[in-house]
């Protein structure tokens, strides 16, 4: 995860900075965690991981 906020304008500002830095947009993921009365909506910005590191010596599965 790169960044998490409850403020949509803060999320947009962070995305703008990433664009200015010429970060590959296809590698950025934006999740909107929809809130309810007790939990407000949260926006999460993360980067896709294309080749996860295995935790053991066994081959990584596709699951």
C-alpha positions in Angstrom: 0.0 0.0 0.0 1.3 3.4 -0.9 -1.3 5.7 0.7 -4.7 5.6 2.5 -7.0 8.5 3.3 -10.6 9.3 4.0 -10.3 12.6 2.1 -11.1 12.2 -1.7 -9.3 15.5 -2.5 -6.2 14.3 -0.7 -6.3 11.1 -2.9 -6.6 13.2 -6.1 -3.6 15.3 -5.0 -1.5 12.2 -4.5 -2.6 10.8 -7.8 -1.6 14.1 -9.5 1.9 13.9 -7.9 2.3 10.3 -9.2 1.3 11.4 -12.7 3.8 14.3 -12.5 6.5 11.8 -11.5 5.5 9.7 -14.6 4.6 6.6 -12.6 3.1 3.9 -14.9 -0.6 4.3 -14.3 -1.3 0.7 -15.2 0.6 -0.3 -12.1 -1.5 1.8 -9.7 -4.6 0.4 -8.0 -7.3 2.5 -6.3 -9.7 0.8 -3.9 -12.7 2.5 -2.3 -13.7 0.9 0.9 -17.3 1.9 1.2 -18.2 3.0 4.7 -21.3 2.8 6.8 -22.4 4.8 9.7 -19.7 3.4 12.0 -16.9 3.4 9.5 -16.4 6.2 7.0 -15.4 5.6 3.4 -11.7 5.1 2.9 -9.6 5.4 -0.3 -6.6 3.2 -0.7 -3.8 3.7 -3.2 -1.5 0.8 -3.9 0.9 -0.6 -6.5 0.3 -3.9 -8.3 2.9 -6.6 -7.5 3.6 -8.7 -10.6 5.9 -11.3 -9.1 5.2 -12.0 -5.4 8.1 -13.4 -3.4 7.5 -16.9 -2.1 7.6 -17.4 1.6 9.1 -21.0 1.3 11.3 -22.9 -1.0 8.3 -24.4 -2.7 7.0 -23.1 -6.0 4.4 -20.3 -5.7 0.9 -21.3 -6.7 -1.4 -19.1 -8.8 -4.0 -19.0 -6.0 
